[in-house]
Amino acid sequence: MAPIQSNMRNGRLSANRKIFAVTMLAGVAVGAAAGRLRKPLAVDGAAQPPQPMIDWKRVRSIAISMNRGLALTAAERTRATDGYRQLVEQCLPIVTEYTGIELPDAPERTFAVDRVDWIEANIDGFKRMFEPFEGLNPASDGTPSAAGVVLSTANRAVLSTEVGVLLGYMARKVLGQYDLALLGREPVDSGKLYYVEPNIRAVEQAMQLPKADFRMWLALHEVTHAFEFEGVPWLKPYFNGLIESYFAYLRQDAEQLRQGFSAMRTMVNRAREQRSAELSWIEAVMTPEQRAIFNQMQAAMCMVEGYSNHVMNAVGKDLLPKFDRISKTFERRQQERSPIDKLFVRLTGLDLKYEQYRLGEQFINKIADERGHDVAKRIWDNAASLPTMEEIRNPQLWLDRVVDASAPNGRIVGAI
């Protein structure tokens, strides 16, 4: 996954795996607390081994059952892959010239996939994401109770269904994805570019978009993500560190919730006390420490997504005759989601991603318009040069801190 991975405005999935994990925490907590009921359950005198928190066979089955149609033949997959690799080759020198970042081998890591292919490519990433929580299985301490096991089994079925439905839903929406493995392992050197061909065809037809321009439009955005994560040396380890720290806090919460339902009330009260129009429901259940890391992750993703959109707009208008038409069409698509889609994105936290696009792009555009692109690129100098969420909403604060304020030795104040 790209640190996290992209979104449905242009078809990416990105940090949504991590955001979705936060929404799963309440379900984990129910099962964990239930597991404290202490009447041991044994069969034939022997304690039964705990089941994994999520049934990944069930997840795969549900997701695939939602997307069995529109499979690509081998010939279609090869032909489409060749087409996207040619587009990526065209994008590389254009994006390199504008960003000043080199990325030599992206075409070889570009693939056309169908919906089931996309599910198979992402399910391992989701499984890795939930590995840190497997130790919180209510039966994992060797003393499961009858009631605890029943609730754990029900909780497992609910969680498995939720993850399966999420994967199945996203498989229908994602158009392109830059996938970079993070979390729980050393970041790989390079990611893969996926293009979900059946979804791209469906959007082309439904919106009557010009095929060549639309696919180049997609390729520009995905290639820019590859430039960011592979051309900015500190970005992958920085993001990986944030994710690991954040999940450590989530594990602490879940461990506390194993003490019983009274601990669950603590989280509910936390959300009630911190309720604010400025906070999403996900942020409301966080501790101040969790929210600080979450805000750092959000700020970084704002820049990743916003800078990609800025680059795409900067070079796309000269490259694609119908660039404005495509962009405006997708803006309408964003605004005209069905009520079910709107409910889904709010419940899963995906609406946070849409805000990332808007805020991040506004920040980059304002800096580039006022000071030029070279100043806007300063966000990639080092981790300290990334703006905070407060600075993203007020770019002058970032200019004051990073660009206009230098230490006597010439180093940027706050740089690491």
TALIN-V852336 format. One record per pair of residues at least 4 apart in sequence whose C-alpha atoms are under 6 Angstrom apart, sorted by the first residue. I is the first residue (numbers start at 1). GAP is how many residues later the second one is. D is the distance in Angstrom with one decimal. If there is no record, write none. Layout:
i,gap,d
I,GAP,D
I,GAP,D
This chain:
i,gap,d
1,4,5.1
1,178,4.1
1,179,4.4
1,180,4.7
2,12,5.3
2,176,6.0
2,177,4.5
2,178,3.9
3,179,5.5
4,10,4.1
4,11,3.6
5,8,4.3
5,9,1.5
5,10,4.8
6,6,3.0
6,7,2.7
6,8,3.3
7,4,5.1
7,5,3.6
7,6,4.2
8,4,5.6
8,166,5.9
9,325,5.9
11,163,4.1
11,164,4.1
11,165,5.3
12,162,5.7
12,164,5.5
12,165,5.0
16,4,5.8
20,328,5.6
29,4,6.0
29,225,5.8
29,228,5.7
31,107,5.9
31,121,4.9
31,124,5.9
32,106,4.4
32,226,4.8
33,224,5.7
33,225,4.4
33,227,4.5
33,228,5.8
34,114,4.9
35,103,4.1
35,113,4.4
37,108,5.6
38,107,5.3
39,106,4.6
40,103,5.3
40,104,5.2
40,105,4.5
41,103,5.9
41,104,5.1
41,105,5.3
42,4,5.1
42,5,4.5
50,89,5.3
50,90,5.6
53,81,5.7
53,84,5.8
53,103,5.5
54,102,5.5
54,106,5.1
55,105,5.6
59,101,5.4
59,105,4.1
60,4,6.0
61,4,5.9
62,102,5.2
63,101,4.9
63,102,5.9
63,104,5.6
63,105,3.9
64,4,6.0
64,52,5.9
66,102,5.7
71,43,5.7
72,4,5.7
72,5,5.8
72,42,5.9
76,4,6.0
77,4,6.0
77,35,5.9
80,32,5.7
81,30,5.0
81,31,4.6
85,22,4.8
85,25,5.9
88,19,5.8
91,129,6.0
92,4,5.9
93,4,6.0
95,4,5.9
96,4,5.2
96,5,5.2
96,6,5.7
101,130,5.9
109,83,5.0
110,83,4.6
111,83,5.1
112,82,5.9
112,83,4.8
113,4,5.5
113,83,5.0
113,84,6.0
114,82,5.3
114,83,5.8
114,84,6.0
115,56,5.3
119,4,5.9
139,5,4.6
145,4,5.9
148,4,5.8
149,4,5.9
151,4,5.9
152,4,5.9
156,4,5.9
165,4,5.9
170,4,5.8
175,20,5.8
175,21,5.1
175,24,5.9
175,25,5.7
176,18,5.5
176,19,4.4
177,16,5.8
177,17,5.0
178,14,5.7
178,15,4.6
178,44,5.8
179,12,5.3
179,13,5.2
180,11,4.4
181,6,6.0
182,5,5.1
182,58,5.9
183,57,5.8
203,4,5.8
204,4,5.4
204,5,4.9
210,4,5.9
213,107,6.0
219,4,5.9
220,92,5.8
221,87,5.8
221,91,5.8
224,84,5.5
226,4,5.7
227,4,5.0
228,4,5.6
234,4,6.0
257,6,5.1
257,7,5.7
265,4,5.9
269,4,6.0
270,15,5.9
271,4,5.9
271,13,4.7
271,14,4.5
274,10,5.6
275,9,6.0
279,4,5.8
286,4,5.6
286,5,5.8
291,4,5.9
295,4,6.0
299,89,5.7
299,90,5.3
301,4,5.9
302,4,5.6
302,54,4.5
302,58,4.4
303,4,5.5
303,57,5.2
305,52,5.5
306,51,5.3
306,54,3.9
306,55,3.8
312,4,5.3
316,4,5.6
317,6,5.6
332,4,6.0
337,4,5.9
345,4,5.8
345,5,4.6
345,6,5.3
346,5,5.6
356,4,5.7
357,4,5.9
361,4,6.0
363,29,5.7
365,4,5.9
367,4,5.6
367,9,5.6
368,4,4.1
368,5,4.6
368,8,5.5
379,6,5.0
379,7,4.9
384,30,6.0
384,31,4.9
387,4,5.5
387,5,6.0
387,11,6.0
391,4,5.2
391,6,5.3
391,7,5.3
398,4,5.8
399,4,4.9
399,5,5.9
400,4,5.0
400,5,5.8
401,4,5.5
406,4,5.8
406,5,5.9
406,6,4.7
406,7,5.4
407,4,5.4
407,5,6.0
407,6,5.6
